[in-house]
Amino acid sequence: MPEKILKKLNSHILPQWKVCFFASVIAGLLAHLYKITSWLPNWDSLVFRYDSQNMIGLGRWFLPVVCSLSSFYDLPLLNGVLAIFFHAAGALMICRILNIQKKIPAALIGALIVTFPTVTSVMMYNYVADGYAFAFFLSVLSAYLMTKEKPKYLLSVLLIALSTGIYQAYITVTVMLVLLSLLDGLLFKGISFGDTLKKTLCIFLSGVLGMALYGVILKIILAVFSFELLEYQGINDAVSFSGINLAGSLYRVKETFTSCFFDLSEGVNIFVCLNIFILFFTLIYYIRHIISEKLYKKPGKLCLILLFGIFLILGAGALSFINAEIDYHNLMLMGYAVFYIFFIIIYERGNEKTDAHLSAKRWLVLITAFILIANQIVIANVSYHKAQMAYEKSYGVLLRIADRIEMTEGSENCEKILVIGALSGSEAYSVNLTPDITGITDGYILRADDETVGQSVLTSALNDYCGKNYSFVSGGEKREFLGREEVKAMDIWPHQGSVSVIDDTLIIKLSPEEENQ
């Protein structure tokens, strides 16, 4: 009977796992309710309001399969709730990886994961939020299967391939969680050098096989459906390993780590101050533990600890080693959340000499982590407020452009539209709060056409919001128009001559041609 099955399942779920899951859901709602109960699109949302997510050209061959479960519509509530659920499930699996015993660190891990700034960025791409969140869950599950007492390496290989087939950046989550588990075993669980080395080799082989399986499936799908990889983010070079540049990659890793935690470009702020305290306190505590437990007398163990410590920074930026020119934006930084988990697990790790020291340590971790999570909730809500302002500002301009089109002679006969340039202030794809939140701008969301991925934001917005049915001009036809004298002579928006009809094609000039080339 269903009741008996549910009762049996409930008996196998430990209290700290329940606390972790429900803390994730509550914190997730506090952080993201603004987004999931409102229509707050960005530029991509205007294009992908309904889309099959066929992103094989970006190497994301499993994304349409996952997104199809919630329909291909951009549904704020459904996609957002699913995203929170999958991140909560992933946080629960992290507690299992680390064998968390106490409810407070379990709750902190759950709340931390679902409020991490990368999740806020994911929510801004709501049409794939559920898919990306599921990729996160698969990446955590693959790490769990590789690090459990009786590993299931073959299944983890499959999960790595599937997670990467949704969004490649989540491989860093698997890498970071594996390193966290290995370091935790060496430092606090008495795992021997030999056992750790053997497990590391098996995990490394599983990771290589997982990425190889991903690549093989990708090549088969590309061949069957006659697709080619796009140049977006250098994905074509990444798959062919033609963009490898070790020096450039190391520089990119260093810059990404620094900007992620210590970005002072907007001045001193609570986010950076918290990062400085948490990371340095964690480092000092772990060094102190190594000294107090005399682990320095075990050279094999100590070497592995130092090696894994270095690999943490390299692993968080692992994609840089495939292509040094990659733009490591916030959507790709979920692996960096693991640095905070090193701090949280101090709550129940270590051997304090007195109850007073133990109590002080736990209160410090609890209060600091609570402030960190609260700040991340604030960052999420401020992000959505800025997204709302950008959308409303852009919607006002869109209506003005639609009115201008209707007042332009001959526009009623046009089926094609050529958009030249973009509105000033629409170029940025992230806003610095700090940190940078990808998918949000303080300017307009009516961005320039992107021929690499075949989208015109203004065309899609006119079609959806103003009842038009335009197809946008691109490629050679666009270049031919740009070379014509009458197009060069057009004024820039919002001047009267910025909208024109030439050869039954509607021309809208938002900025000079050279800014669009």
N, C-alpha and C positions, 0 to 999 in steps of 0.2 A: 504494500500500500504506500502511496505517496507520503502520508504522514510519518510512517515508520522510517522510510528512507531519509526524509528530511531530519527527523529526530536523530538518526544515527550519524548523519553528516554533521549535524550541529555538535554532537558529542566529541567529534574529532577535531573541531576547530578550537584552538586554545584561546583563552581570554585575551591575551596580548595581541593575537591576530585580529580579533574582533575590534579591539580598541584602535588598532592601527587603521583598519578599513574605515570605521565610522569617523575617526578623526580626519581622515583624508576627505571623506564626503562633506563633513561640516566645514572644514577649512576651504575645500574646493568651492562650496557654495558662497562662502564669505568673499572669496577672491573673484569668482567668475559669474555670480548671479547677474551682475550688470550686463554681461555679454550674452548669456544664454537666454535672457528674457527680453532682449532688444535686437533690433536689426541694425548692426554696426558694421557695415561692409568696409573692406579696403579695396584697392584697385583690382586685385585678383577676384574678389568676391563679385564684383560687377561683371566680370567675364564668365566666371564659373558658377553663377547662380544655379544653373543646372548643367552638369557636364558629366560625361561618362568616366572621367579621370583616366583616360587612356594615355598614360604617360610612359609608354614603353620607350619612347625616344629619350627619356630622362633616366632610363634604367629601372623604373619603378613598376615592374611588370605585375606585381601582386597587389598594387594599390587599388585598381578597379574592382578586384574581387572582394576586398574587404569593405570598400565604400559602398558597394552595391547593396549590402545588408541593411543600410539605413536610407536607401534610395540615393540617387545622384543629385538631389536638391541640397542647397545650403540651408539646412534647418537648424536655427540657433539652439533651440531647446533640446531636440533629440540628439544632435551631434555633440552638443556641449555636455549633456548628462552622460552620454556614452564615454566621452573623453575623460570626464572625472572618474567614472567607474573603472575604466581600464588603468588609469594612473593609480587609483586606490588599490586595485588588484596587484599592480606591479610593486607598490610600496609594501604590501603584505608579503610578497615573495622575497623582497629584500630582507624583511625581518626573519624569514625562514633561512635565507642564506647565512645570516649572521647568528642565527639561533638566539634571537633577542628574547629574554625571559621576563623583563619587567615592562609594565604597561606604559610608563612615562616615556622611555625612549622609543617604544613602538608607536605611540601617538605622535611624538615629535617627528619621526621618520615619515609617517603617513602625511602629516600636515606639510612638512617640508617639500616632499615630492610634488604634491598637487598644486602648491603655490609657487614653485620655482619659476623664475621669469621666462624660461623656455616654454613652459606650459601656457603662459599668457600669450606668447607669440603664436603658439599653435592654435589657440582659440581665435586669433585674428584671421587665420586661414580656416574658418569653421567648416568649409565644404570638405576638408580632408582631416579635420580635427579628430574624428573618431578613428580614422585609418592610422594616423600618426600615433595616436595614443595606444592603439592595438600593437603597433610596431614596437613601442616602448615596452609593453607587457611581454611580447615575445622575446625581446632582447634580455629582459630580466629573467624570464623563465629559462632561457638557454643558459644563462650564467648559473642559475640554481641547479640545473641538471648536471652541469659540469663540475660543480663544487660540492655536491651532496656526498654523503658517506659512501653510497654506492652509485657512482656516476652513470649517467646514460648518455654517452658521448654521441652515438649515432643520431639520437633524437635531437640533441642540441645542435648538431650539424644542420639538420633540416630547419630548425627554428631560426638559426642564424641566417640561412638563405632566405627564408620567408620575411623576416624582419627587414633585412637589407633590400629585399624586393619591394617593400613598401616605401621606405625612406632610408637611404644609405647611412645617414648620420648616426643612427641608433646603434651601430656596431660599437661606437665608443662607449655606450652604456654597458654593454657586455664586457668589454675590455676592462673598464674601470671597476666593475663589480667583482670580476675575477681577481684583479689585483688586490682589492679590498679584502676579499675572503682569504687569499693567500697570506697577506700581511697579518691579518687578524689571527690566523692559525699559528704563524711563526711567533708573534709577540705575546699572545695571551692564552693560547690553547696547547702549547707545548708540542706542536707538530714538528717532527724531526726534519733535518736538512734533507735526508734521502727521500722521505715520503713527499716532501714539498716539491723537490726537483722532479720526481717521477710524475706527480700530478700536473706540474707545470708543463712538462713535455706533452702529456696527453691532451691538455687543454689547448696548447698551442697548435697541435696537429688538428684538433677538432675545429679550431677557428679557421685554419688554412683551408680545410676541407669544406667548411661552411661557405666561405667566400668563393671557393672554386665552384661549388655547386650553384651558387648564385650566378656566377659568370657563365657557366655552361647553359643554364636555363635561359639566361638573357640572350645568349647568342642563338639558341634554337628559336626563341620567340621572334627575334629580329629577322632571322632567315625565313621563317614560316609566313610572317605577316609583311615581309619586305619593308621593314623599317630601318632607319639609320639613326644612330645616336646623335643628339643635338650638341651644339657647342656650349650650351648653358652650363655655367660653373665648371667648364672643362670636363664634363662627364665623358666625352668621347676620348679625351686623352687619358682620363683616369682608368677606364676599362682596358685601354691598350697599354697602360703603364708607360706612355710616352712623355708624361709631364713630370717625371721624377727628377728632383733637384734637392739633394740632401741639405746643402747649406741654406737654400731658400726655405725649405720645409722647417728646419730648426728655428729660423728667424720667425716664420709664421706662427709656430707653436709658442714661442716666447711672447710675441706680440698679443696673441689671442689670450694667453693666460693672464698677462698683465692687464689688458683692457677689460677682461671679464671680472676681475676682482679688485683692481686698483686704479680704475679710471677716475682721474682727478681733473679731467678736462672741464667739468662744470663746477669745480671747486670741491671743498671738503663736504661730504654728506654722510648720513648715517649708514648707508649701504657699504661704502668703502671702509668706514671706521669699524663696522661689524666684521667685515672680511679680514681686516688687518688683525683684529683681536683674535678671531676664531682660528685663523690659519697659524698664527704664531703661537698661540696657546697650545693648539693641537701638536705642533711640531715640538715644542718644549716638553710637553707631557710625554710624548712618545720617546723622546731622547732620555728623559728622566727614567722612564720605565726600563729602557734598555740597560741603563747604568745600574738601577736598583736590582734588576734580575740577573745582572752580570752576563748578559747575552754577548757582551764584547769578548768574552772568553771562549765563545763558540764561533770561530772565524767563518765557517760555512754558513751558518745561520745569519750572521751579521752581514756577510756579502750579499746574500739573497735579499735581506731587508733593505739594504742600501740600493740594490739594483731595482727592486720593485718600487722603491720610493721615487727613483728617477723616472721609471717607466710610467708612473702616475701622470706626470706632466706631459710626457710624450703620448701616452695612451689617450688622454683627453683630447688631444689634437691629432689623432691618428690619421685622419683624412688628409692632413697636410702632406703626409709622406707619399701619397698617391699623386697629388697635384699641388705643388707649392703655391700656385696662383689662386687657389680656391678662396672665395670670400666667406670667411668663417663668421657668419652672422648668428644671431641669438637662437634661431630655430635649430641650429646644429650643436648647441652647447649643453644638452641634457646630461652628458657624461660628467660635467663639472659639478653637478649636484652631489656627487659621491664625496668630494672634499669635505662637505658639511657633515656627511654621515660619519666620517672619521671622528669628528668632534662629538657628535651625539652619542656614539657608542661608548665614549669615555665614561658615560653615566654608570655603566655596569661592568666596565673593564678595569683592570689594574688592581693593585693590592695596597690600599691605604693603611698606614700604621695605626691610626686612631679613628674612632667613630667621628670625631670632630672634623678630621681631614676628609673623611668620606662624605659627611654631610655637606661640608663646604663645596666640595667638588660637584656634587649632584645639584645643589642649588645653583651653582654657577652655570652648569650646562643647561639646566631647565630654563633659567631666566634669560640667558643669552639666546638660546634657540627660540624661545617664545618671542623675543623682540625681533629676531631675524624673520620668523614666519609672519609676524604682524606687519613688519615692514614690506615683505613680499606681497601681502594682501593689499596694502596701501598702493604699492607700485602697480598692481593689476588694475585696481579701480581707477587710478589716475590715468592709466593707459587707455582704458575704455572710455573715459570722459574725453580724452583728446581725440580718440577715434570718432566719437559722436560729433564733436565740433568739426572735424575735418570732413565728415560725411555731409553734415548739414550745409557747410560752406560750399562744398562741391555741388551739392544738389541745387543750390541757388544759382550757381553759374551754369549748370546744365540746362535749367529752365530758360535762362537768358539766351543761351546758344540755340535752343530749340525755337524760341520766338524769332530770333534773327534768321534762322533758316526759313521759317514760314514767310518772312517778309522779303526773302530773296527771290527775284523773278526766275522762274523756271525750276525752282527746287522741287515742285510737286511731281516732276517727271524723272527725278533722279533715283536711281536704285543703288548707285555706288557712292562711296564717300572717301575722300582723301584727307587725312588729318596730318597737318604739318607741325611738328614740334609738340610742345606741351605747355601748359600754364606754368608761369613762374611760381616756384615753390612746390612743385609736384614731383620733383626729382628724388627727394629723400624717401627711403623705404623703411626707415627706423627713426625712433625718437629717443633721445637720451634723457633718461629720468633721474639718475643713473640706475641700472644699466641701460644699454640700448635695447629697445623693444622692437624687434622686427615686425613689419606689417602695419605700422602706425606712423603717421606723419603729422606735423603741425600745419602742413600746407594743404594742398588739394590732393584728392585721390584720383583725379582724372589725369593719369600719367600718359606719357608718350607711347605710341604704338611699339610693340615688341615683336619684330618679325622672327626672332629666333624661336619663340614658342608660339608664334602665329596668333597674336591677340591685339585687339584695339579696344582699349578701355572706353573711350568716348563713344565709339560705334555701338558697343554692347549696351552702354548706359542709355543712349538715345533710343535704341530698339526696345529695351525693357521698360523704361520710365516714360517715354514720350510716344510710344505706339508706332515707331518707325520700323522699317525692315531693310536697313542698309547692309551691304557687304562692303568691306573696306579694301582699299587699293593698296597693294604692296609690291615688293620686288621690282622687276624691270619696268612695269607700268608706272609705279610711283616715281622711279628715277626719271622716267621720260617726262612726267608732269613737272617735276622739280626743275627741269632744264628749260622749261618754257618761259618766255619773257613775261607773259601776262600773269603767271603764277609768282614770279620774282617781284613783280610790281605791286602785288597785293599788300595791304596794310596788315598790321599785327593786331590780334584781338586785344582790347574790345573795340577798336576803331571800326567805322562803318564798312570799309572795304576788306574786312578780314574774312568775310564769308562770300563765296562766289560760286557760280555755276559755269563750268567749262566742259564742253562736249558731253553734256548730260551727266556730268560727274560733279558732285558737291564738294567744294574745296573749303576747308576750314584751316586758317593759318593762325596758330596759337603762339608761335615764336619763329624767329628767322630760320631759314633753311640750314644755315651752317651749324646752328645749335642742334639740329636734328641729324647731322651726318656723323 
